Amino acid sequence: MPRYDQGPPAFYDGVETRLLDDDLVNFIVQMSGATTTSNVEDYAKCAAAQYALIRGYGFARHVRTNVYEEGGIWRGDAVYTISPSLPLGSQTIDAEVIVAACQDNGIPTV
């Protein structure tokens, strides 16, 4: 996860969480001051990792993220599965590791 030490400050304007199924969660994030889509994707990943920990799970797998920007406001619509053990797939995350990285980079979680 990259550091965001350069450029204008990012403002993390909130996360909306929607449980789609027992282990499938939708995260709607909004921020301003983002410079790339990866800033918004990282915000959603931080929310997903913290949510997994809150629910007592240790892992998540990225399903998809859609990012769009309008008038300087960036929004992300991300879907993750959460699980107690490492799920199959190439886009898996260890929730504790990601939450620690988010804290180090000043990206808020849920």
DOMI-529927 format. One record per residue (C-alpha): residue number from 1; x, y, z. Coordinates in Angstrom, 2 decimals. Example, Ala and Ser with C-alpha at 12.3 -4.5 7.8 and 13.67 -1.06 7.14 Angstrom:
+-----+---------+---------+---------+
! num !      xx !      yy !      zz !
+-----+---------+---------+---------+
!   1 !   12.30 !   -4.50 !    7.80 !
!   2 !   13.67 !   -1.06 !    7.14 !
+-----+---------+---------+---------+
END
This chain:
+-----+---------+---------+---------+
! num !      xx !      yy !      zz !
+-----+---------+---------+---------+
!   1 !    0.00 !    0.00 !    0.00 !
!   2 !    1.66 !    3.27 !   -1.09 !
!   3 !    2.12 !    6.28 !    1.16 !
!   4 !    0.32 !    9.51 !    0.28 !
!   5 !    2.86 !   12.03 !    1.54 !
!   6 !    2.86 !   14.20 !   -1.56 !
!   7 !    0.21 !   16.30 !   -3.20 !
!   8 !   -2.93 !   17.81 !   -1.76 !
!   9 !   -4.36 !   16.33 !    1.40 !
!  10 !   -6.91 !   13.58 !    0.97 !
!  11 !  -10.22 !   13.83 !    2.80 !
!  12 !  -11.98 !   10.59 !    3.58 !
!  13 !  -15.66 !   11.46 !    3.55 !
!  14 !  -17.16 !    8.21 !    4.76 !
!  15 !  -17.97 !    4.58 !    4.17 !
!  16 !  -21.37 !    2.99 !    3.73 !
!  17 !  -21.45 !   -0.76 !    4.34 !
!  18 !  -24.09 !   -3.10 !    2.94 !
!  19 !  -24.21 !   -6.78 !    3.80 !
!  20 !  -25.23 !   -8.55 !    0.58 !
!  21 !  -25.00 !  -12.11 !    1.93 !
!  22 !  -23.47 !  -13.81 !    4.97 !
!  23 !  -19.95 !  -13.36 !    3.61 !
!  24 !  -20.43 !  -10.83 !    0.78 !
!  25 !  -20.15 !   -7.13 !    1.61 !
!  26 !  -20.52 !   -3.95 !   -0.47 !
!  27 !  -18.55 !   -0.84 !    0.54 !
!  28 !  -19.42 !    2.58 !   -0.85 !
!  29 !  -16.60 !    5.04 !   -0.11 !
!  30 !  -16.30 !    8.73 !   -0.85 !
!  31 !  -13.28 !   11.00 !   -0.72 !
!  32 !  -11.87 !   14.24 !   -2.07 !
!  33 !   -8.23 !   15.02 !   -2.73 !
!  34 !   -7.61 !   11.67 !   -4.40 !
!  35 !   -5.14 !   11.76 !   -7.27 !
!  36 !   -5.77 !    8.33 !   -8.77 !
!  37 !   -8.34 !    5.56 !   -8.68 !
!  38 !   -5.96 !    3.53 !   -6.53 !
!  39 !   -6.43 !    6.05 !   -3.68 !
!  40 !  -10.15 !    5.23 !   -3.64 !
!  41 !   -9.49 !    1.50 !   -4.04 !
!  42 !   -7.13 !    1.60 !   -1.05 !
!  43 !   -9.78 !    3.37 !    1.06 !
!  44 !  -12.29 !    0.63 !    0.20 !
!  45 !   -9.68 !   -2.06 !    0.97 !
!  46 !   -9.06 !   -0.50 !    4.39 !
!  47 !  -12.79 !   -0.48 !    5.11 !
!  48 !  -13.10 !   -4.13 !    4.02 !
!  49 !  -10.18 !   -5.24 !    6.17 !
!  50 !  -11.51 !   -3.51 !    9.29 !
!  51 !  -15.02 !   -4.83 !    8.65 !
!  52 !  -13.66 !   -8.38 !    8.40 !
!  53 !  -11.95 !   -7.97 !   11.78 !
!  54 !  -15.09 !   -6.50 !   13.35 !
!  55 !  -17.07 !   -9.53 !   12.19 !
!  56 !  -14.45 !  -11.88 !   13.66 !
!  57 !  -12.88 !  -12.87 !   10.34 !
!  58 !   -9.23 !  -12.64 !    9.41 !
!  59 !   -9.37 !  -12.45 !    5.63 !
!  60 !  -11.14 !  -10.88 !    2.70 !
!  61 !  -11.10 !  -11.37 !   -1.06 !
!  62 !  -11.62 !   -8.54 !   -3.51 !
!  63 !  -14.44 !   -9.18 !   -5.97 !
!  64 !  -14.67 !   -5.85 !   -7.78 !
!  65 !  -14.33 !   -2.09 !   -7.38 !
!  66 !  -15.84 !    0.61 !   -9.57 !
!  67 !  -14.42 !    4.12 !   -9.14 !
!  68 !  -15.72 !    7.35 !  -10.56 !
!  69 !  -15.03 !   11.03 !  -10.05 !
!  70 !  -17.32 !   14.00 !  -10.46 !
!  71 !  -16.49 !   17.57 !   -9.52 !
!  72 !  -13.50 !   16.56 !   -7.42 !
!  73 !  -15.49 !   14.03 !   -5.38 !
!  74 !  -14.32 !   10.46 !   -5.83 !
!  75 !  -16.59 !    7.51 !   -5.11 !
!  76 !  -15.84 !    3.82 !   -4.98 !
!  77 !  -18.27 !    0.92 !   -5.06 !
!  78 !  -16.39 !   -2.18 !   -3.89 !
!  79 !  -17.45 !   -5.75 !   -3.12 !
!  80 !  -15.46 !   -8.13 !   -0.94 !
!  81 !  -16.04 !  -11.55 !    0.52 !
!  82 !  -14.95 !  -12.04 !    4.13 !
!  83 !  -13.86 !  -15.33 !    5.65 !
!  84 !  -12.22 !  -16.84 !    8.72 !
!  85 !   -9.55 !  -18.60 !    6.64 !
!  86 !   -7.54 !  -17.58 !    3.60 !
!  87 !   -9.94 !  -17.74 !    0.64 !
!  88 !   -9.03 !  -19.01 !   -2.79 !
!  89 !   -8.17 !  -16.39 !   -5.37 !
!  90 !   -5.44 !  -13.99 !   -6.30 !
!  91 !   -6.79 !  -10.83 !   -4.67 !
!  92 !   -6.93 !  -11.97 !   -1.05 !
!  93 !   -6.02 !   -9.80 !    1.90 !
!  94 !   -4.91 !  -10.52 !    5.45 !
!  95 !   -7.15 !   -8.14 !    7.39 !
!  96 !   -4.74 !   -7.48 !   10.27 !
!  97 !   -1.85 !   -6.67 !    7.92 !
!  98 !   -3.98 !   -4.33 !    5.80 !
!  99 !   -5.48 !   -2.50 !    8.80 !
! 100 !   -1.96 !   -1.89 !   10.16 !
! 101 !   -0.84 !   -0.55 !    6.77 !
! 102 !   -3.91 !    1.70 !    6.61 !
! 103 !   -3.07 !    3.13 !   10.03 !
! 104 !    0.54 !    3.71 !    8.97 !
! 105 !   -0.67 !    5.57 !    5.87 !
! 106 !   -3.35 !    7.62 !    7.61 !
! 107 !   -6.22 !    5.94 !    5.77 !
! 108 !   -9.24 !    5.51 !    8.02 !
! 109 !  -11.07 !    2.24 !    8.38 !
! 110 !  -14.73 !    1.52 !    9.22 !
+-----+---------+---------+---------+
END
